[in-house]
Structures are given as structure tokens and as C-alpha cells.
């Protein structure tokens, strides 16, 4: 849990992000879609903040803003107490080292023409390590995600989906960042593999003291990892708070609907939760 006395690692304040859509008419302004609408969130060092919501709610856009892949149209994004878009080249270089992202599709995020050694070592160019030190760091990174050094000389297509996601995680953590953004990291995996990758992320988060911004449409998956949960709908954060508070006493109808879709194994709790939703709708 975050220490209220400490400085937060990541802070988004009143962030808006708009996307231009294809023109429907020759004349007139291009239509726009609001992806984020006045989002304010904080993430502390060592904390896991779960972002949950349906497709199109703005979750992935928020994740890309957090690591500087996109720029907000208004509002501020501060990382390590510095405005991402006012720090210049040194700040951007520090961000690339200290904030990393794991994407939904492990195969699409790995260059199929490169061997695993090249893929995992690519971020080390930010650290200016010697060849021997870089090779050792690669072996350590793969070992941490449960893969042996023999993987370094192979290509992405030679691995399963779960193994490829482990490789993507190793690459993201090789610079030893302070922040890891995981955008739907298990949704493309078989159910039998999802729990393994989730447990791996939880263990690595504890071992390295990472701040983890975990994005998913699945509330059950978010609840497995998160210290706090933020629920997004239509570009807004409609509810945010400690995990147990959000799960046990949701205040927003959309959160209650998400909970109703995730039935706990205890039938009594399932009936009580569904009864709460029906009562609220009445």
C-alpha cells in the first residue's frame, strides 16, 4: 500500500485525450472521439494500481500516456515529480529507462526477425553497458521469468504464447525500471497459462519494488493483483479506491455491474452480490 507521506511516482491531473476520426463529409470539421476526459490518478512506488473497464473506456490510452507514448491534449502527466512533456531530451531518456510497458499481444510486440538475445537486450542501449555485462543481464532477466539461457539463440515463433509474454516481461524489466505498465498482458493467453503469468508479475513486483499499473477488462484478474482499483467508463474514472473497498462496497452502478459478472465461488456471496445489483436497479 502507498505511504501517504511519500512522493507519488506517477501523477495524472485532469488529463484529456482526443482522437480525430475519419471524415464523413468533404466539408466541415473532422469528428473527434474523447478517449480520456478529465482523468486524475496517482500511483505510488511499490504499489499496484488496477485499471478496469470495458473495451473503449480509455484504459490503454491511459497506459500509453503513463509511459510517454502519447501526449495529452490537456492536463499534466508527471513521472518522478517531473512533467513528462516539459523535461526535454534528458527527461525523455530517463523515462524510457525507468518506465516500461508490456503489451497485450506478446507475438506482435516481439520482432520476429530478431533472436531473443537481441530483443531482450535492446533497452540496454540506454544504460551503455559493455558486451559482457549486457549478456549477463540478459541471462539474469530470462532466468527471472523462468526461461533458460538457451532461449537467447532462438526466435519468437519457437515459443508458446505464455513463453513469449515472459520474454516481453524480461525485456521490460531488464533496465530495472521503477514503473511497469501491463496492458491486458494475459488476455491473449490460454486460461491455463494466465494464472502463471499473473503470479510471475506479482512475484517480480514484490522482488523489485515496482510500481505496477495493471490494465484489464477483467475485474477478477485486477482483483488478484491490485492494491487499489480504478474503474473507467467512457474515458472517465467513475470509481477509485482500495481494492477491498471497491470490491465489497462499490459506490457506482457500473462497478456493481462489473462485480455482478464476476461471481465468487461461494454461492451465498454470489446471491448477495446479485441481489445487491437487482435492488439497485429497482
C-alpha positions, -999 to 999 in steps of 0.1 A, spaced: 0 0 0 12 35 -6 28 56 21 8 89 23 40 107 34 60 97 3 60 114 -31 39 97 -57 58 81 -87 32 88 -113 5 115 -113 -21 123 -139 -40 155 -134 -72 164 -153 -59 146 -184 -79 147 -217 -70 129 -249 -89 133 -282 -86 113 -314 -96 125 -348 -119 102 -367 -122 98 -405 -143 125 -421 -178 115 -431 -182 146 -453 -159 165 -476 -166 198 -458 -168 206 -421 -145 197 -392 -132 162 -387 -152 144 -359 -134 136 -327 -137 109 -301 -129 116 -265 -106 88 -252 -98 104 -218 -120 130 -202 -105 147 -172 -87 117 -156 -69 123 -124 -49 94 -108 -19 88 -86 4 58 -83 30 54 -55 63 35 -57 59 -2 -50 21 -1 -54 -2 -20 -79 -30 1 -93 -55 -19 -113 -74 -1 -142 -105 -19 -152 -133 -12 -177 -149 -23 -209 -133 -20 -244 -132 16 -254 -132 30 -219 -98 46 -223 -77 21 -203 -50 15 -230 -48 52 -238 -41 60 -202 -13 33 -201 4 48 -232 2 83 -217 18 70 -185 50 59 -203 51 89 -227 40 70 -259 12 96 -264 8 132 -254 -23 145 -236 -43 172 -253 -47 189 -219 -38 182 -183 -4 170 -170 14 137 -166 41 138 -140 66 110 -135 92 111 -107 80 146 -99 87 159 -134 63 169 -162 68 144 -190 64 170 -217 84 197 -201 116 179 -193 134 179 -227 157 151 -240 173 141 -207 138 136 -191 126 115 -220 157 93 -218 152 88 -181 115 79 -187 125 53 -213 148 37 -188 125 40 -157 91 33 -172 84 2 -194 53 -13 -209 41 -49 -216 15 -51 -243 -14 -74 -249 -1 -94 -279 32 -110 -270 39 -121 -306 31 -87 -321 54 -69 -296 84 -90 -305 103 -86 -338 101 -120 -355 133 -113 -374 154 -109 -343 167 -136 -319 157 -134 -283 191 -121 -273 187 -90 -295 151 -85 -284 158 -86 -246 190 -66 -248 175 -38 -269 166 -15 -240 201 -19 -225 213 7 -251 200 33 -226 225 20 -199 257 19 -220 267 -15 -206 297 -34 -220 290 -65 -241 298 -90 -213 277 -71 -188 248 -69 -212 249 -106 -219 249 -114 -182 220 -90 -176 200 -108 -204 206 -142 -188 195 -129 -155 164 -114 -169 153 -146 -186 161 -166 -155 138 -143 -135 109 -151 -158 116 -189 -158 135 -193 -191 170 -207 -196 199 -191 -214 193 -215 -243 164 -193 -253 187 -164 -263 196 -180 -296 161 -188 -307 133 -167 -325 99 -157 -311 80 -182 -333 97 -210 -315 79 -202 -282 44 -206 -269 22 -176 -262 29 -177 -225 67 -180 -231 66 -151 -255 49 -130 -228 76 -140 -203 102 -128 -228 83 -94 -232 83 -91 -194 121 -98 -193 127 -72 -219 106 -46 -200 124 -53 -167 159 -55 -180 166 -18 -173 152 -23 -138 125 4 -141 105 20 -114 72 16 -132 58 -12 -153 26 -7 -173 9 -40 -182 -18 -35 -208 -40 -67 -209 -9 -89 -205 -29 -122 -201 -60 -117 -223 -44 -133 -254 -32 -163 -234 -49 -196 -227 -67 -198 -194 -43 -224 -181 -14 -200 -186 -29 -168 -174 -25 -176 -137 12 -185 -142 19 -151 -158 -2 -132 -132 17 -149 -103 50 -141 -121 41 -105 -123 31 -104 -87 64 -120 -76 85 -97 -98 66 -67 -84 74 -77 -49 110 -87 -56 119 -54 -73 96 -30 -55 80 -20 -88 50 3 -92 26 -17 -114 -1 -1 -135 -22 -32 -144 -48 -27 -171 -76 -53 -178 -112 -56 -188 -115 -85 -163 -122 -74 -127 -113 -108 -113 -78 -105 -128 -74 -70 -115 -85 -80 -80 -59 -108 -80 -30 -82 -81 -42 -47 -72 -37 -27 -40 -61 -1 -54 -86 -3 -83 -97 25 -106 -129 18 -127 -131 35 -161 -162 41 -182 -163 63 -214 -130 80 -207 -137 88 -171 -127 73 -138 -161 66 -122 -147 49 -90 -113 46 -74 -102 33 -40 -85 4 -21 -92 -30 -36 -114 -43 -7 -134 -11 -6 -142 -12 -43 -150 -49 -43 -170 -51 -10 -188 -17 -11 -189 -4 -47 -204 31 -50 -210 34 -87 -236 14 -107 -211 5 -134 -188 -11 -108 -217 -31 -93 -225 -44 -128 -189 -55 -133 -190 -73 -99 -222 -90 -108 -205 -105 -139 -177 -120 -117 -194 -144 -94 -174 -156 -64 -172 -193 -57 -193 -190 -25 -230 -193 -36 -242 -172 -7 -219 -144 -17 -229 -147 -53 -266 -145 -44 -259 -115 -21 -240 -97 -48 -266 -103 -75 -293 -93 -50 -275 -60 -44 -274 -53 -82 -311 -61 -86 -320 -40 -57 -301 -10 -70 -317 -13 -104 -352 -15 -90 
